[in-house]
Amino acid sequence: MIAIINNQFEIDLSKPIDISIPLTNTDANPIAWYIEKPEIEPVVFGDWIGKVSKGSSTNFNNIFFNPHGHGTHTECLGHITREFYSINQCLKQFFFTAELISVEPESVVDDYIITKFQIKNALNGKTPKAIIIRTLPNLESKKHRNYSKTNPPYLSEDAATFIREIGIEHLLIDLPSVDREEDEGKLLAHKAFWNVKNVDDLNVDARLNCTITEMIYVDDIVLDGSYILNLQIASFENDASPSKPIIYKI
């Protein structure tokens, strides 16, 4: 099935490329921020267990998880503000032009950092609505890793500022955060991307419609270049939601 986006881009809807990581209750689930794996368990009422294999007519599970620490998720600026903002209210459009780039973070003292120069060089003058950053080496273990206390690579403040200044509204990355794991709460890249100068009193230029998606995984068979992104979220009234970003070749 062929679709035309904005009377300009032709995509084949029968060939989606899923760059999300599924949520499981096993040790294969990725974890960040010092929490345990998700829980997916049947409801129990006395002798009744919500599981067909246990005699119930249906499978009826409770799910306990954290969107920020348990896999692919999309967040709005409500992630860092005192006032409540919901991803379900901030994200109102779902198809965007996107550029997939691959970057090997640079070693700086004890950190690995994605720099403004790397982002600018990889984009080569392109200004899509969304940027998808695949870090190198692109190990399959990204889909299962426990990132807690490992100081993963992150985005420099200058890189996040550059992404904002060229008009990119949606930032996707295969890391647990665009910021350093332990940064004393500075959250420099988050604030630079959303243009949030004061978490207590938002400036008029704060970018309420913009999102950050973390903990994606883009397989090596998917080549760098231009795509159409379909950014799917669950309708959570929360700063973040588990998400399923899908890209299509143009």
WOWOJO-V371333 format. One record per residue. RES is the residue in one letter. OMEGA is omega in whole degrees, -180 to 180 (999 if undefined). NEAR is the number of other C-alpha atoms within 8 Angstrom. D_FIRST is the distance of its C-alpha to the first C-alpha in Angstrom with 2 decimals. Layout:
[[RES & OMEGA & NEAR & D_FIRST] [RES & OMEGA & NEAR & D_FIRST]]
This chain:
[[M & -178 & 5 & 0.00] [I & 177 & 8 & 3.79] [A & 176 & 8 & 6.67] [I & -179 & 9 & 10.27] [I & 178 & 8 & 12.97] [N & 179 & 5 & 16.47] [N & -173 & 5 & 15.88] [Q & -174 & 6 & 16.27] [F & 179 & 8 & 13.79] [E & 179 & 9 & 10.40] [I & 178 & 12 & 8.44] [D & -177 & 12 & 5.68] [L & 179 & 9 & 5.42] [S & -178 & 6 & 5.77] [K & 179 & 6 & 8.90] [P & 174 & 9 & 11.09] [I & -176 & 7 & 14.75] [D & 180 & 8 & 17.14] [I & 176 & 12 & 20.45] [S & 174 & 13 & 22.32] [I & -177 & 10 & 25.21] [P & 178 & 7 & 25.41] [L & 178 & 8 & 28.55] [T & 176 & 8 & 30.92] [N & -179 & 9 & 34.56] [T & 178 & 7 & 35.57] [D & 177 & 7 & 37.27] [A & -178 & 8 & 33.98] [N & 175 & 16 & 32.93] [P & -177 & 15 & 33.57] [I & 172 & 16 & 36.42] [A & 172 & 12 & 37.94] [W & 164 & 8 & 40.78] [Y & 179 & 7 & 43.25] [I & 179 & 7 & 41.73] [E & -179 & 5 & 41.19] [K & 178 & 12 & 37.99] [P & 175 & 14 & 35.98] [E & 174 & 9 & 37.24] [I & -172 & 10 & 35.15] [E & 178 & 7 & 37.71] [P & 174 & 11 & 38.07] [V & 179 & 9 & 40.05] [V & 173 & 8 & 43.59] [F & -177 & 6 & 45.87] [G & 180 & 5 & 49.14] [D & -177 & 5 & 48.51] [W & 179 & 7 & 44.93] [I & -176 & 12 & 42.19] [G & -178 & 14 & 38.57] [K & -176 & 13 & 37.34] [V & -179 & 9 & 36.64] [S & 177 & 5 & 38.39] [K & 176 & 7 & 41.41] [G & 179 & 7 & 41.61] [S & 177 & 11 & 39.50] [S & -178 & 7 & 37.00] [T & 167 & 7 & 34.36] [N & -167 & 9 & 33.56] [F & -170 & 8 & 34.61] [N & 162 & 10 & 34.66] [N & 178 & 9 & 36.00] [I & 177 & 8 & 34.43] [F & -178 & 7 & 36.61] [F & 174 & 8 & 35.15] [N & -175 & 7 & 35.41] [P & -178 & 11 & 32.26] [H & -172 & 10 & 34.07] [G & -171 & 11 & 35.47] [H & 176 & 14 & 33.11] [G & -176 & 17 & 29.83] [T & -179 & 16 & 26.97] [H & 178 & 14 & 27.80] [T & -175 & 14 & 27.40] [E & 176 & 13 & 30.59] [C & -177 & 17 & 31.89] [L & 174 & 13 & 35.33] [G & 177 & 13 & 36.79] [H & -174 & 9 & 37.05] [I & -177 & 8 & 40.11] [T & 176 & 10 & 41.59] [R & 177 & 7 & 44.40] [E & -177 & 6 & 42.71] [F & 170 & 7 & 39.77] [Y & -175 & 13 & 36.28] [S & 175 & 13 & 33.20] [I & -180 & 16 & 29.84] [N & 178 & 12 & 28.37] [Q & -177 & 8 & 30.11] [C & -178 & 11 & 29.69] [L & -176 & 11 & 25.94] [K & 173 & 7 & 24.35] [Q & -167 & 4 & 21.29] [F & 176 & 9 & 18.66] [F & -175 & 8 & 16.55] [F & 167 & 10 & 18.66] [T & -176 & 11 & 19.05] [A & 176 & 13 & 20.55] [E & 176 & 13 & 22.69] [L & 177 & 13 & 23.29] [I & 176 & 12 & 26.89] [S & -174 & 10 & 29.17] [V & 173 & 12 & 32.78] [E & -177 & 8 & 35.87] [P & -178 & 12 & 38.07] [E & 178 & 8 & 41.59] [S & 178 & 8 & 44.66] [V & -176 & 7 & 46.96] [V & -178 & 4 & 50.03] [D & -174 & 5 & 48.69] [D & 169 & 9 & 45.12] [Y & -168 & 11 & 41.93] [I & 172 & 12 & 40.50] [I & -171 & 15 & 37.45] [T & 176 & 12 & 39.04] [K & -178 & 11 & 38.28] [F & -180 & 7 & 38.87] [Q & 180 & 9 & 36.26] [I & -179 & 11 & 33.58] [K & -179 & 10 & 34.59] [N & -179 & 7 & 34.73] [A & -180 & 9 & 31.31] [L & 175 & 10 & 29.61] [N & 176 & 6 & 31.54] [G & 180 & 5 & 31.45] [K & -180 & 5 & 27.86] [T & 179 & 8 & 27.62] [P & 175 & 11 & 24.25] [K & -178 & 11 & 24.02] [A & 174 & 14 & 23.75] [I & 179 & 13 & 25.42] [I & -175 & 11 & 24.70] [I & 175 & 12 & 27.90] [R & -180 & 13 & 28.08] [T & 180 & 11 & 31.76] [L & 0 & 9 & 33.42] [P & -175 & 5 & 34.39] [N & -175 & 9 & 31.06] [L & 178 & 6 & 32.52] [E & -180 & 6 & 30.60] [S & 175 & 6 & 33.43] [K & -177 & 10 & 31.90] [K & -174 & 10 & 29.93] [H & -167 & 11 & 33.25] [R & 167 & 10 & 35.96] [N & -174 & 7 & 38.68] [Y & -174 & 12 & 39.02] [S & 177 & 9 & 42.06] [K & 178 & 7 & 45.09] [T & -179 & 5 & 43.45] [N & -179 & 10 & 43.22] [P & 174 & 11 & 39.65] [P & -180 & 11 & 38.73] [Y & -175 & 13 & 37.96] [L & 176 & 13 & 37.27] [S & 177 & 13 & 40.27] [E & 180 & 9 & 41.08] [D & 179 & 10 & 40.93] [A & 179 & 14 & 37.42] [A & 178 & 14 & 36.21] [T & 179 & 11 & 38.11] [F & 179 & 10 & 36.54] [I & 178 & 10 & 33.00] [R & -173 & 13 & 34.01] [E & 178 & 7 & 35.81] [I & 170 & 7 & 32.92] [G & 176 & 9 & 30.83] [I & -174 & 13 & 28.50] [E & -176 & 10 & 27.81] [H & -176 & 11 & 26.12] [L & 179 & 12 & 27.73] [L & -175 & 12 & 26.32] [I & -177 & 14 & 28.60] [D & 179 & 13 & 29.13] [L & -180 & 11 & 32.66] [P & 178 & 11 & 34.20] [S & 171 & 10 & 35.33] [V & -180 & 11 & 35.40] [D & 178 & 12 & 39.16] [R & -178 & 12 & 41.94] [E & 178 & 8 & 42.40] [E & -175 & 6 & 45.97] [D & 180 & 8 & 46.57] [E & 178 & 4 & 49.07] [G & -177 & 5 & 46.45] [K & 177 & 5 & 45.99] [L & -172 & 9 & 42.16] [L & -179 & 9 & 42.36] [A & 176 & 15 & 38.74] [H & -176 & 11 & 37.41] [K & -180 & 11 & 39.87] [A & -179 & 13 & 39.21] [F & -179 & 11 & 35.43] [W & -177 & 12 & 35.81] [N & 178 & 10 & 38.93] [V & -179 & 12 & 41.01] [K & -179 & 7 & 44.67] [N & -176 & 7 & 46.21] [V & -180 & 9 & 44.63] [D & -176 & 7 & 47.09] [D & -173 & 5 & 46.58] [L & 172 & 9 & 43.31] [N & -174 & 8 & 43.67] [V & -178 & 4 & 41.91] [D & 177 & 5 & 39.60] [A & -168 & 9 & 38.26] [R & -176 & 9 & 34.45] [L & -175 & 8 & 33.44] [N & -174 & 9 & 29.73] [C & -174 & 12 & 29.40] [T & 171 & 12 & 28.56] [I & 176 & 10 & 29.40] [T & -176 & 13 & 27.34] [E & 178 & 15 & 29.41] [M & 170 & 14 & 29.29] [I & 171 & 14 & 25.80] [Y & 180 & 11 & 25.31] [V & -178 & 8 & 23.36] [D & -179 & 7 & 23.60] [D & -179 & 6 & 25.23] [I & 178 & 4 & 22.36] [V & -174 & 6 & 20.49] [L & 172 & 6 & 22.07] [D & 178 & 8 & 23.63] [G & -174 & 7 & 21.95] [S & -178 & 10 & 19.66] [Y & 165 & 12 & 16.62] [I & 179 & 13 & 14.99] [L & 168 & 14 & 16.54] [N & -175 & 10 & 15.58] [L & -175 & 10 & 19.09] [Q & 176 & 9 & 19.33] [I & 167 & 10 & 22.84] [A & -174 & 8 & 24.71] [S & 176 & 6 & 26.68] [F & 169 & 9 & 30.01] [E & -174 & 8 & 32.77] [N & 180 & 9 & 33.95] [D & -179 & 13 & 34.13] [A & 178 & 14 & 31.40] [S & 167 & 14 & 28.66] [P & -173 & 11 & 27.02] [S & -178 & 12 & 23.59] [K & 176 & 12 & 20.28] [P & 179 & 11 & 19.14] [I & 176 & 13 & 15.69] [I & -180 & 12 & 14.98] [Y & 173 & 13 & 12.14] [K & 178 & 8 & 13.15] [I & 999 & 9 & 13.33]]
